[in-house]
Amino acid sequence: MADGVGDQQHLWFTVLGPVGIWRGTQRLDAGSPQQRALLAMLLLRVGWVASVPDLIDAMWGQEPPATAVAALRTYASRLRKALGSDADMVVSESGGYVLRIGESRLDLDVAERLSTEAEREHRCGRPGRARELLLQALDLWTGDALTDAPGPYCAAQRARLEERRLALLESRLDLDLEIGRHAEAVAELTALTAAHPLRERLRELLMLALYRGGRQAEALATFDDTRRLLADELGTDPGPNLSELHQRILRADPDLLPPPGKQGVGGVLLRPAQLPADLSDFTGRSRMVKELARQLTAGEGQGIVVSATSGIGGVGKTALSVHVAHRVRPHFPDGQLYVDLQGVGPAPAEPGAVLGGFLRALGLPDVALPREVSERAALYRSALDGRRILILLDNARDAAQVRSLLPGTQGCAVLVSSRTRMTGLAGAHQVELDVMDPQDALALFTRITGRRDEANIDVVAACGFLPLALRIAATRLATRRSWTVADLARKLADERSRLDELCAGDLTVTASFELGYRNLPAQQARAFHLLSLPDGPDISLTAAAAVLGLSPVETRRLLEPLVDASLLESTAPDRYCYHDLVRLYARTCAERDASPDQREAAMSRLLDFYLSTAAQEYVIERPGDPILDHLEPTQWPGLSFESRDTALEWLFSEARNLLACARASGHRSALRRAADLMFVAKDLAETGAHAPQYTQVNAHLLNVARPQKDAQAEGRLHCPMVNVHVLAGRFEEAEQAAQAALAFRLHCTDPVLSAHALNESAILASVQRQYENAEQYQLQALEVFRHYGNHNSEASALNNLARVYLETGRVAQAVKLCEQALAIYHAIGATLRLANGKYTLGLALARAGRPEEALEQMNQALLIFQSNRHRLWEALAYWRMSEMHLAASRPVQAAGLAEHALATLHSTGSSWIRAKALTTLGHALRRTKHTDRARACWREALTLYAQLGSPDAANVRSLLSA
């Protein structure tokens, strides 16, 4: 809020919009248009006397009325009256008038002050803060400056103030690009260049934003459009700045990329500093530390430097790597990146996800991240070019996992740790770790325990000089102050049959953990090994309680001592995880110490927990759906939610754990529950947030289910995939899933499967333009939904049927169906699904020739999709609104909304919707004389359609050939 707004004691004047006077939130009467013109002139010359002749000329020009002087005095008198107790601000002086107001009482003055502060912040290296200040300045414009103030003076000042606004806007957009917000800027710049086609600075910013977003063809096409427009309109060529940028894009100048790693949250300048904390008691390995440090800091001219440490589990690879990384930090002033690649776990980190995390740490927003791994890797290499950054890749599985994470040019260094030698990394410096020297091992144990005892050497020897075993033994001793070192040594000696294995490869790790495990009370030991069975990255307290069959209070009482004993880690309050090696050991304990029935019962309870809880979230999102009456019975309860927000937050935060549980539950006794879990958690895929993972788990369960010949389970697994494949543009896979679901419905008496198989098949047929089939399927689905009382899906089916009617010319009937669907949604209290109803009604109203009503419905749908994280549907709403503006001959607005759709799609990976948005964007660009860029959009859309085998490719080919 500007300084004067809301201040009930002082006046606030506005010229950046309607000329006005405010006292707090109350607007005072500024009088007739001529009186406002007088006020405007006095405001724009605050502190300077305006003579009567100047005022007359400003208000009436060359032909003032004969009563101009008298009228002027009347306006001044009325103005004083309007100011009330501040009437003395208007002063008669030297044959004219002057307005004397305090500082920060005029919106224009505040805007200029904010602009000056922004320039200062930028010079001090704080572009994010500078951008915030410019946004505040621009927010002071509430419309065209000096609105409703007539006269030649106000007309001239109106043009000047508009130019000032555009200059501030260009400065803010420049800052957007500087801090990596190029994807968001494209939409705004596309609209601005259409509105101000001859403004070269805007074109320059648009080209740069497109290039940084990986849209080089469109950036070059924008230059061609500009060159042709300037020649046609002005008979000139592009200026030197625009021409130089064009050449730099042609040669892929790396300096065009935003400076990565410099911009953090809130605009604060940052560089990545992701190294874990160094161990304060790190001991020994001095030769290796020096060797690795020397390699990593070998100097320039040698390309990238890669060093790899390898060795058995527990030998101290991570500790050594982190210690060395901290030692060489000063040689890498641009930052340090770190990731645990989880190479020994069941789900090693995917290079694409790791690259995404690194690019975010280097300052790029989500919307700027390419979808393909190869494109992310290329952008990553570009972001590192010319910088000195250390990358620590911990716990790698193999060389293939690492290759795409390597820089491309000299200056950076990479340190890799792995259980296996990285022989596949050409030119990498290899260091193999063995157990510690006896003296170093003894020193480490003594430093950790703080005890100097003759028995120390006995403990160290029994641990096989393995760092992980030493730390576990020392921790046991440190947490039991009544024990002596000799006591611990005797305990180790009693288990010599196992301790002898400390020197035998991976079994050394097993024996080390056995020291802690065998001394646990029975209930803690049970908790330790049973909680290792789920495959998720971590586990919540309530999920852990389900695994153990205990209350959350009892479960916490068991788990916290395990954390104290370093057998379990607590990543956040009431969340737990294992170190990967500890998990492997714990699972061997589970196989040895828990019967198959006990292990199956633990996973069954966890499946019950996730199914019951996900079902609660499902019905909260879909009131009126009696799904709880049609799911497999569960023995263990789930969570209850106080609000939709908490339910939605749970679903997305537990996505990886939930899907991991489903994947592990395909055996006969759990198959139907696993299928039900996938069915009620389908929002994970339909929102686009977890579609790849959901698809993979679903495919795995189908493979497991086929030999079991359970029609209901297989059918329910196929149903959600139809829509998932359609939204991704995979129509062949969608067809296969739909046909399978339809076939399985005939072999069981499941109304849920029957109705949803018909409904999804109708959607697919409609997309494929098989409208007769779509209508038949949809009418059948509608009948089944009504039969088993699913009011939520009944409304959805009405919406889908309405779309078929729209495509077959029955517009009035379609509108009625949409209104019926909305009435049902309102009656059952739907929220998210209400957005789908408004979305479809928007389409119907647009076809009915009611564009403004259509846009209003679509905008309401958009807001609901955004608040519920439905990125795919958010993008669809943007695209549809773009089409509506295009149909209403508003190509500038259409282009901006299409760009918003594209920016939203960056995190969803839907090529089909992206192609649709690009096609619409091309139409909007062509109408705004961005012809070459339009063709670039259509060429990309054609490529995507061709890859998907979509019939829409023919349309785009005709556009290009025309």
Secondary structure, DSSP 4 states (H G I P E B T S, - for coil): --TTTT-SSSEEEE-SSB-EEEETTEEE---SHHHHHHHHHHHHTTTS-EEHHHHHHHHHTTS--TTHHHHHHHHHHHHHHHHGGGGGGEEEETTEEEE---TT-BHHHHHHHHHHHHHHHHHTT-HHHHHHHHHHHHHT--SSTTBT--SHHHHHHHHHHHHHHHHHHHHHHHHHHHTT-HHHHHHHHHHHHHHSTT-HHHHHHHHHHHHHTT-HHHHHHHHHHHHHHHHHHTS-PPPHHHHHHHHHHHTT-GGGS--TTSB-GGG-B---B-PPPPPTT----HHHHHHHHHHHT--TTS--EEEEEE-STTSSHHHHHHHHHHHHGGG-TT-EEEEE--TTSSSPPPHHHHHHHHHHHTT--GGGS-SSHHHHHHHHHHHHTT---EEEEEEE--HHHHHTTS-SSTT-EEEEEESS--TTSTTPEEEE--SPPHHHHHHHHHHHH----TTHHHHHHHTTT-HHHHHHHHHHHHT-TT--HHHHHHHHHHTHHHHGGGGSTTHHHHHHHHHHHTTS-HHHHHHHHHTTSS-SS-EEHHHHHHHHTS-HHHHHHHHHHHHHTTSSEEEETTEEE--HHHHHHHHHHHHHHS-HHHHHHHHHHHHHHHHHHHHHHHHHHSTT--GGGGSPP-SS-----SSHHHHHHHHHHTHHHHHHHHHT--STTTHHHHHHHHHHTTHHHHTSSSHHHHHHHHHHHHHHHGGGT-HHHHHHHHHHHHHHHHHHT-HHHHHHHHHHHHHHHTTS--HHHHHHHHHHHHHHHHHTT-HHHHHHHHHHHHHHHHHTT-HHHHHHHHHHHHHHHHHTT-HHHHHHHHHHHHHHHHHHT-SHHHHHHHHHHHHHHHHTT-HHHHHHHHHHHHHHHHHTT-HHHHHHHHHHHHHHHHHTT-HHHHHHHHHHHHHHHTTT--HHHHHHHHHHHHHHHHHTT-HHHHHHHHHHHHHHHHHHT-THHHHHHHHHH-
